[in-house]
Amino acid sequence: MNGRIHSIETCGTVDGPGVRFVIFVQGCPMRCLYCHNPDTWPMNGGKEVSCDELLQQYKNNSEFYTTGGITVTGGEPLMQIDFLLELFTKAKEMGIHTCIDTSGIAYKPTNTAYNEKLDKVLAVTDLVMLDIKHIDPEQHKILCSQPNDGILAFAKLLEEKNIDVWIRHVVVPGYTYNEEYLHRLGLFIGTLKNVKALDVLPYHTMGEIKYEQLGIDYPLKGVPPLDKEDAIKARNIILEAMKEARAKKS
């Protein structure tokens, strides 16, 4: 089984626990205004690489990954479900910790055939890093050109299956840096029993150069980066709302 691969990072330190072998897959249906990898959008981009070749590359550097493992990110990993299933099945046979960094956009509760494969993938997945872009349905469409109902349903599915989740949320001035939205996000996250970490990431403009190189207009031109202090404030709002939701459940 081959996957369409955009790039590989052999010593990733921000894509799950420990030092990790990070595979960036090609293809994503999301069009997030702040995306810093627009070159990963086309499904037919990148190059084809086999699961065995990727696992061999992992083994070649395995001494670095004693507390880490493999993370598949993107692009959107769950758009290549068959590739992911073979890769993670073989990885677990080798005793490798497996992680998916996903937006959850590929999940549709009514897609039975896909969900049968997804169940098998999740059975060999140790951790999901779930990017929740926006809690508000209409604002999510503005920010990402996609609805968020399937994403939130995917979060609940992961809870049902008791799979460890790290939530990621990018805070963008004028879009997600909003007390009401942050509070609502925290209330939702607080209903999930399997959340092990929360990463609140301040919006930055480093992707703007890549858009220029690709000849694409940068959608957030003129939007300033978020200050670290504002990111801390945003995280605290989310955390307080999570506590509020958990207090109601207890």
C-alpha contacts under 8 A as a table, 3 or more apart, distances in Angstrom:
res1	aa1	res2	aa2	distance
1	M	50	S	5.62
1	M	51	C	6.20
1	M	82	D	7.84
1	M	83	F	5.96
1	M	86	E	7.10
2	N	48	E	5.68
2	N	49	V	5.09
2	N	50	S	4.06
2	N	51	C	6.17
2	N	83	F	6.37
3	G	25	V	7.38
3	G	47	K	7.93
3	G	48	E	5.42
3	G	49	V	5.45
3	G	50	S	6.18
3	G	51	C	7.26
3	G	80	Q	7.10
3	G	83	F	5.57
4	R	25	V	5.97
4	R	26	Q	5.48
4	R	43	M	7.87
4	R	44	N	7.47
4	R	45	G	7.15
4	R	46	G	5.74
4	R	47	K	5.28
4	R	48	E	4.59
4	R	49	V	6.44
5	I	8	I	7.88
5	I	23	I	7.25
5	I	24	F	6.06
5	I	25	V	4.35
5	I	26	Q	5.27
5	I	46	G	5.17
5	I	47	K	5.35
5	I	48	E	6.11
5	I	49	V	6.50
6	H	23	I	7.95
6	H	24	F	5.41
6	H	25	V	5.19
6	H	26	Q	5.08
6	H	40	T	6.54
6	H	45	G	7.31
6	H	46	G	4.50
6	H	47	K	6.67
6	H	74	G	7.77
7	S	23	I	6.40
7	S	24	F	5.19
7	S	25	V	7.10
7	S	46	G	7.70
8	I	21	F	7.48
8	I	22	V	5.72
8	I	23	I	4.78
8	I	24	F	5.90
9	E	12	G	5.97
9	E	21	F	6.08
9	E	22	V	4.99
9	E	23	I	6.59
9	E	24	F	7.99
10	T	20	R	6.81
10	T	21	F	4.71
10	T	22	V	6.23
10	T	58	Y	7.85
10	T	61	N	7.88
11	C	19	V	5.70
11	C	20	R	5.46
11	C	21	F	5.81
11	C	22	V	7.40
11	C	64	F	7.64
12	G	15	D	6.27
12	G	19	V	5.59
12	G	20	R	4.89
12	G	21	F	6.21
12	G	22	V	6.10
13	T	16	G	7.13
13	T	17	P	7.53
13	T	18	G	6.38
13	T	19	V	5.07
13	T	20	R	6.37
14	V	17	P	7.72
15	D	20	R	7.10
15	D	22	V	7.34
15	D	71	T	6.54
15	D	101	D	7.52
16	G	19	V	7.96
16	G	20	R	7.24
16	G	68	G	7.51
16	G	71	T	7.06
16	G	99	C	6.93
16	G	127	L	7.97
16	G	129	M	7.61
17	P	20	R	7.57
17	P	67	T	7.14
17	P	68	G	5.59
17	P	69	G	7.94
18	G	65	Y	7.06
18	G	66	T	7.86
18	G	67	T	4.92
18	G	68	G	4.03
18	G	69	G	7.45
19	V	64	F	6.58
19	V	65	Y	5.45
19	V	66	T	7.90
19	V	67	T	6.67
19	V	68	G	4.74
19	V	69	G	7.04
20	R	64	F	7.96
20	R	65	Y	5.96
20	R	68	G	5.01
20	R	69	G	4.92
20	R	70	I	5.52
20	R	71	T	6.60
21	F	58	Y	6.50
21	F	65	Y	7.61
21	F	69	G	6.21
21	F	70	I	4.82
21	F	71	T	6.25
22	V	70	I	5.91
22	V	71	T	4.82
22	V	72	V	5.86
22	V	73	T	7.12
23	I	70	I	7.62
23	I	71	T	6.25
23	I	72	V	4.76
23	I	73	T	6.03
23	I	74	G	7.55
24	F	72	V	6.10
24	F	73	T	4.91
24	F	74	G	4.45
24	F	75	G	6.59
25	V	40	T	7.46
25	V	46	G	7.90
25	V	72	V	7.08
25	V	73	T	6.21
25	V	74	G	4.62
25	V	75	G	5.42
25	V	76	E	6.73
25	V	77	P	6.10
26	Q	40	T	4.99
26	Q	41	W	6.70
26	Q	42	P	6.84
26	Q	43	M	5.85
26	Q	44	N	7.45
26	Q	45	G	6.14
26	Q	46	G	5.89
26	Q	74	G	6.18
26	Q	75	G	5.11
26	Q	76	E	7.16
27	G	40	T	5.46
27	G	41	W	4.64
27	G	42	P	4.94
27	G	43	M	3.88
27	G	44	N	7.16
27	G	45	G	7.25
27	G	74	G	7.32
27	G	75	G	4.99
27	G	76	E	6.07
27	G	79	M	7.15
28	C	31	R	7.87
28	C	40	T	6.75
28	C	41	W	4.72
28	C	42	P	6.83
28	C	43	M	6.83
28	C	74	G	7.50
28	C	75	G	4.83
28	C	76	E	4.95
28	C	79	M	7.25
29	P	41	W	6.87
29	P	76	E	7.80
29	P	105	I	7.76
29	P	146	Q	7.98
30	M	41	W	7.85
30	M	105	I	7.54
30	M	144	C	5.65
30	M	145	S	6.45
30	M	146	Q	6.32
31	R	35	C	7.20
31	R	41	W	7.98
31	R	143	L	7.74
31	R	144	C	4.84
31	R	145	S	5.72
31	R	146	Q	7.71
32	C	35	C	5.18
32	C	143	L	5.61
32	C	144	C	4.01
32	C	145	S	7.04
33	L	143	L	5.71
33	L	144	C	6.34
33	L	218	Y	7.97
33	L	219	P	5.64
33	L	220	L	6.44
34	Y	203	Y	7.59
34	Y	207	G	7.72
34	Y	219	P	7.41
34	Y	220	L	6.71
35	C	38	P	6.26
35	C	207	G	7.14
36	H	206	M	7.22
36	H	207	G	4.17
36	H	208	E	7.27
36	H	210	K	7.29
37	N	40	T	5.71
37	N	41	W	7.72
37	N	75	G	7.79
37	N	207	G	7.13
37	N	210	K	7.65
38	P	41	W	5.50
38	P	210	K	7.98
38	P	211	Y	7.38
39	D	42	P	7.14
39	D	214	L	7.92
40	T	43	M	7.75
40	T	45	G	7.15
40	T	46	G	7.73
40	T	74	G	6.88
40	T	75	G	5.15
41	W	45	G	7.95
41	W	75	G	6.29
42	P	45	G	5.43
49	V	53	E	6.71
49	V	54	L	7.16
50	S	53	E	5.24
50	S	54	L	6.47
51	C	54	L	5.19
51	C	55	L	6.19
51	C	83	F	7.37
51	C	86	E	7.04
51	C	87	L	5.29
52	D	55	L	5.11
52	D	56	Q	6.08
52	D	87	L	7.85
53	E	56	Q	5.08
53	E	57	Q	6.34
54	L	57	Q	5.12
54	L	58	Y	6.35
55	L	58	Y	4.88
55	L	59	K	6.20
55	L	87	L	7.88
55	L	91	A	7.33
56	Q	59	K	4.98
56	Q	60	N	6.18
57	Q	60	N	5.10
57	Q	61	N	6.81
58	Y	61	N	5.51
58	Y	62	S	5.79
59	K	62	S	4.71
61	N	64	F	5.95
61	N	65	Y	7.44
62	S	65	Y	5.27
62	S	66	T	7.03
63	E	66	T	6.11
64	F	68	G	7.94
65	Y	68	G	4.60
65	Y	69	G	5.66
66	T	69	G	7.50
68	G	97	H	6.66
69	G	96	I	5.51
69	G	97	H	4.61
69	G	98	T	6.01
69	G	99	C	7.75
70	I	96	I	7.00
70	I	97	H	6.26
70	I	98	T	5.14
70	I	99	C	6.18
71	T	98	T	6.05
71	T	99	C	4.55
71	T	100	I	5.64
71	T	101	D	6.92
72	V	77	P	6.27
72	V	99	C	6.41
72	V	100	I	5.07
72	V	101	D	6.11
73	T	76	E	6.36
73	T	77	P	5.69
73	T	100	I	6.18
73	T	101	D	4.72
73	T	102	T	6.49
74	G	77	P	5.91
74	G	101	D	7.55
74	G	102	T	7.68
76	E	79	M	5.78
76	E	80	Q	7.86
76	E	101	D	7.97
76	E	102	T	5.98
76	E	103	S	7.09
77	P	80	Q	5.73
77	P	81	I	7.19
77	P	84	L	7.20
77	P	100	I	7.08
77	P	101	D	7.35
77	P	102	T	6.43
78	L	81	I	5.14
78	L	84	L	7.43
78	L	102	T	7.17
78	L	104	G	7.43
78	L	106	A	5.94
79	M	106	A	6.11
80	Q	83	F	5.56
80	Q	84	L	6.20
81	I	84	L	5.04
81	I	85	L	6.08
81	I	117	K	7.00
81	I	118	L	6.98
81	I	121	V	7.64
82	D	85	L	5.15
82	D	86	E	6.46
82	D	117	K	7.44
83	F	86	E	5.40
83	F	87	L	6.13
84	L	87	L	5.11
84	L	88	F	5.98
84	L	121	V	6.95
85	L	88	F	5.44
85	L	89	T	5.92
85	L	117	K	7.55
85	L	120	K	6.96
85	L	121	V	5.01
85	L	124	V	7.99
86	E	89	T	5.18
86	E	90	K	6.19
87	L	90	K	5.43
87	L	91	A	6.05
88	F	91	A	4.73
88	F	92	K	6.01
88	F	98	T	6.66
88	F	121	V	7.16
88	F	124	V	6.00
88	F	125	T	7.04
89	T	92	K	5.38
89	T	93	E	6.44
89	T	121	V	7.76
89	T	124	V	6.04
90	K	93	E	5.05
90	K	94	M	6.50
91	A	94	M	5.08
91	A	95	G	6.42
91	A	96	I	5.26
91	A	97	H	7.67
91	A	98	T	7.36
92	K	95	G	4.80
92	K	96	I	5.29
92	K	97	H	7.07
92	K	98	T	7.50
92	K	124	V	6.48
93	E	96	I	7.57
97	H	125	T	7.80
97	H	126	D	6.24
98	T	124	V	7.40
98	T	125	T	5.29
98	T	126	D	5.25
98	T	127	L	6.49
99	C	125	T	6.05
99	C	126	D	5.91
99	C	127	L	4.66
99	C	128	V	5.57
99	C	129	M	7.23
100	I	125	T	7.40
100	I	127	L	6.55
100	I	128	V	4.89
100	I	129	M	6.04
101	D	128	V	5.97
101	D	129	M	4.53
101	D	130	L	6.11
101	D	131	D	7.50
102	T	105	I	7.83
102	T	128	V	7.28
102	T	129	M	6.23
102	T	130	L	5.28
102	T	131	D	6.10
103	S	130	L	5.64
103	S	131	D	4.73
103	S	132	I	6.42
103	S	133	K	7.72
103	S	151	I	6.84
104	G	107	Y	5.82
104	G	130	L	6.87
104	G	131	D	7.59
104	G	150	G	7.19
104	G	151	I	4.81
104	G	154	F	6.07
104	G	155	A	7.80
105	I	108	K	7.99
105	I	148	N	7.47
105	I	150	G	6.35
105	I	151	I	5.44
106	A	150	G	7.79
107	Y	111	N	7.92
107	Y	115	N	7.63
107	Y	150	G	5.73
107	Y	151	I	6.83
107	Y	153	A	8.00
107	Y	154	F	6.26
108	K	111	N	5.49
108	K	115	N	7.88
108	K	150	G	5.56
109	P	112	T	7.45
109	P	115	N	7.49
109	P	150	G	7.08
109	P	153	A	7.43
111	N	114	Y	5.56
111	N	115	N	6.05
112	T	115	N	5.06
112	T	116	E	6.22
113	A	116	E	5.42
113	A	117	K	6.93
114	Y	117	K	5.36
114	Y	118	L	6.21
115	N	118	L	4.65
115	N	119	D	6.01
116	E	119	D	5.27
116	E	120	K	6.69
117	K	120	K	5.18
117	K	121	V	6.34
118	L	121	V	4.95
118	L	122	L	6.11
119	D	122	L	5.20
119	D	123	A	6.22
120	K	123	A	5.09
120	K	124	V	6.90
121	V	124	V	5.49
121	V	125	T	6.36
122	L	125	T	4.81
122	L	126	D	7.88
122	L	163	I	7.84
125	T	128	V	7.42
125	T	163	I	7.80
126	D	163	I	6.76
126	D	164	D	6.79
127	L	163	I	6.40
127	L	164	D	5.06
127	L	165	V	5.83
127	L	166	W	7.61
128	V	163	I	7.29
128	V	164	D	6.39
128	V	165	V	4.90
128	V	166	W	6.36
129	M	165	V	5.70
129	M	166	W	4.65
129	M	167	I	5.89
129	M	168	R	6.84
130	L	155	A	7.69
130	L	165	V	6.73
130	L	166	W	6.14
130	L	167	I	5.02
130	L	168	R	5.95
131	D	167	I	6.01
131	D	168	R	4.61
131	D	169	H	5.86
132	I	135	I	7.18
132	I	151	I	7.46
132	I	167	I	6.99
132	I	168	R	6.24
132	I	169	H	5.59
133	K	140	H	6.87
133	K	143	L	7.89
133	K	144	C	7.75
133	K	169	H	5.89
133	K	170	V	6.63
134	H	137	P	7.47
134	H	139	Q	6.78
134	H	140	H	5.08
134	H	143	L	7.71
134	H	148	N	7.72
134	H	169	H	7.93
134	H	176	T	6.64
134	H	181	Y	7.68
134	H	185	L	7.73
135	I	139	Q	7.88
135	I	140	H	6.93
135	I	148	N	7.55
135	I	181	Y	6.48
135	I	182	L	7.98
135	I	184	R	6.79
135	I	185	L	5.46
136	D	139	Q	5.31
136	D	140	H	5.87
136	D	148	N	7.94
136	D	181	Y	6.94
137	P	140	H	5.13
137	P	141	K	6.58
137	P	147	P	6.17
137	P	148	N	5.78
137	P	149	D	7.23
138	E	141	K	5.26
138	E	142	I	6.60
138	E	147	P	7.56
139	Q	142	I	5.01
139	Q	143	L	6.13
139	Q	175	Y	7.74
140	H	143	L	5.05
140	H	144	C	5.74
140	H	145	S	7.18
140	H	146	Q	6.76
140	H	147	P	6.25
140	H	148	N	6.36
141	K	144	C	5.28
141	K	145	S	4.43
141	K	146	Q	4.82
141	K	147	P	5.40
141	K	148	N	7.65
142	I	145	S	5.70
142	I	146	Q	7.96
143	L	175	Y	7.45
144	C	147	P	7.94
147	P	150	G	7.40
148	N	151	I	5.07
148	N	152	L	6.31
149	D	152	L	5.37
149	D	153	A	6.18
150	G	153	A	4.91
150	G	154	F	6.00
151	I	154	F	4.99
151	I	155	A	6.42
152	L	155	A	5.04
152	L	156	K	6.52
153	A	156	K	5.10
153	A	157	L	6.21
154	F	157	L	4.88
154	F	158	L	6.27
155	A	158	L	5.24
155	A	159	E	6.48
155	A	192	L	7.94
156	K	159	E	4.99
156	K	160	E	6.26
156	K	192	L	7.13
157	L	160	E	5.02
157	L	161	K	6.31
158	L	161	K	5.10
158	L	162	N	6.01
158	L	163	I	5.46
158	L	164	D	7.78
158	L	165	V	7.64
158	L	194	N	7.78
159	E	162	N	4.84
159	E	163	I	6.33
159	E	192	L	6.16
159	E	193	K	6.45
159	E	194	N	5.62
160	E	163	I	7.98
162	N	194	N	6.01
163	I	194	N	6.47
164	D	194	N	5.35
164	D	195	V	6.19
164	D	196	K	6.33
165	V	194	N	6.02
165	V	195	V	4.79
165	V	196	K	5.79
165	V	197	A	7.11
166	W	195	V	5.85
166	W	196	K	5.63
166	W	197	A	4.65
166	W	198	L	5.79
166	W	199	D	7.36
167	I	195	V	7.03
167	I	197	A	6.25
167	I	198	L	4.87
167	I	199	D	6.11
168	R	198	L	6.04
168	R	199	D	4.73
168	R	200	V	5.99
168	R	201	L	7.23
169	H	198	L	7.99
169	H	199	D	6.38
169	H	200	V	5.05
169	H	201	L	6.01
170	V	176	T	7.57
170	V	200	V	5.97
170	V	201	L	4.62
170	V	202	P	5.80
170	V	203	Y	6.05
171	V	175	Y	7.65
171	V	176	T	5.21
171	V	177	Y	5.39
171	V	200	V	6.92
171	V	201	L	6.06
171	V	202	P	5.15
171	V	203	Y	5.63
171	V	226	L	7.28
171	V	231	A	6.90
171	V	234	A	7.57
172	V	175	Y	5.37
172	V	176	T	5.12
172	V	177	Y	5.47
172	V	202	P	6.82
172	V	203	Y	5.13
172	V	225	P	7.65
172	V	226	L	6.60
173	P	176	T	6.47
173	P	177	Y	5.09
173	P	203	Y	7.71
173	P	223	V	6.98
173	P	224	P	7.22
173	P	225	P	7.58
173	P	226	L	6.44
174	G	177	Y	6.15
174	G	178	N	7.49
175	Y	178	N	7.16
176	T	181	Y	6.64
176	T	182	L	7.18
177	Y	181	Y	7.70
177	Y	182	L	7.23
177	Y	234	A	7.05
178	N	181	Y	5.44
178	N	182	L	6.08
179	E	182	L	5.13
179	E	183	H	5.97
179	E	234	A	7.56
179	E	237	I	7.14
180	E	183	H	5.17
180	E	184	R	6.21
181	Y	184	R	5.08
181	Y	185	L	6.10
182	L	185	L	5.04
182	L	186	G	6.22
182	L	234	A	6.75
182	L	237	I	6.32
182	L	238	I	5.52
183	H	186	G	5.09
183	H	187	L	6.24
183	H	237	I	5.98
183	H	238	I	5.50
183	H	240	E	7.90
183	H	241	A	5.43
184	R	187	L	5.06
184	R	188	F	6.35
184	R	238	I	7.95
184	R	241	A	7.36
185	L	188	F	5.20
185	L	189	I	6.23
185	L	238	I	6.54
185	L	241	A	7.85
186	G	189	I	5.07
186	G	190	G	5.89
186	G	237	I	7.42
186	G	238	I	4.22
186	G	239	L	6.18
186	G	240	E	7.28
186	G	241	A	4.61
186	G	242	M	4.64
186	G	245	A	7.83
187	L	190	G	5.11
187	L	191	T	6.78
187	L	238	I	7.63
187	L	241	A	5.04
187	L	242	M	5.15
187	L	244	E	7.02
187	L	245	A	5.22
188	F	191	T	5.50
188	F	192	L	7.34
188	F	242	M	7.42
188	F	245	A	7.62
189	I	192	L	5.46
189	I	195	V	7.59
189	I	242	M	6.16
190	G	193	K	7.57
190	G	241	A	7.12
190	G	242	M	3.96
190	G	243	K	6.58
190	G	244	E	7.57
190	G	245	A	5.07
190	G	246	R	5.56
191	T	242	M	7.59
191	T	245	A	6.21
191	T	246	R	6.48
191	T	249	K	7.79
192	L	195	V	6.24
195	V	198	L	7.72
200	V	231	A	6.60
200	V	232	I	7.87
200	V	234	A	7.54
200	V	235	R	5.88
201	L	231	A	6.81
202	P	225	P	7.15
202	P	226	L	5.22
202	P	227	D	7.02
202	P	228	K	6.74
202	P	231	A	5.56
203	Y	225	P	5.35
203	Y	226	L	5.38
204	H	207	G	7.71
204	H	224	P	7.64
204	H	225	P	4.66
204	H	226	L	6.78
205	T	208	E	5.64
205	T	224	P	7.56
205	T	225	P	6.24
206	M	209	I	6.56
207	G	210	K	5.43
207	G	211	Y	6.74
208	E	211	Y	5.28
208	E	212	E	6.53
208	E	218	Y	6.12
208	E	221	K	7.82
209	I	212	E	5.12
209	I	213	Q	6.30
210	K	213	Q	4.96
210	K	214	L	6.19
211	Y	214	L	5.07
211	Y	215	G	6.02
211	Y	216	I	4.97
211	Y	217	D	6.42
211	Y	218	Y	5.93
212	E	215	G	5.02
212	E	216	I	5.99
212	E	217	D	7.10
212	E	218	Y	7.58
213	Q	216	I	7.74
218	Y	221	K	5.57
220	L	223	V	5.46
226	L	230	D	6.51
226	L	231	A	6.83
227	D	230	D	5.22
227	D	231	A	6.42
228	K	231	A	4.96
228	K	232	I	6.28
229	E	232	I	5.12
229	E	233	K	6.28
230	D	233	K	4.91
230	D	234	A	6.08
231	A	234	A	5.00
231	A	235	R	6.16
232	I	235	R	5.10
232	I	236	N	6.23
233	K	236	N	5.15
233	K	237	I	6.37
234	A	237	I	5.20
234	A	238	I	6.42
235	R	238	I	5.14
235	R	239	L	6.13
236	N	239	L	5.00
236	N	240	E	6.07
237	I	240	E	5.27
237	I	241	A	6.30
238	I	241	A	5.21
238	I	242	M	6.18
239	L	242	M	4.96
239	L	243	K	6.30
240	E	243	K	5.13
240	E	244	E	6.25
241	A	244	E	4.86
241	A	245	A	6.20
242	M	245	A	5.15
242	M	246	R	6.19
243	K	246	R	5.10
243	K	247	A	6.01
244	E	247	A	5.17
244	E	248	K	6.41
245	A	248	K	5.24
245	A	249	K	6.52
246	R	249	K	5.08
246	R	250	S	6.25
247	A	250	S	5.26
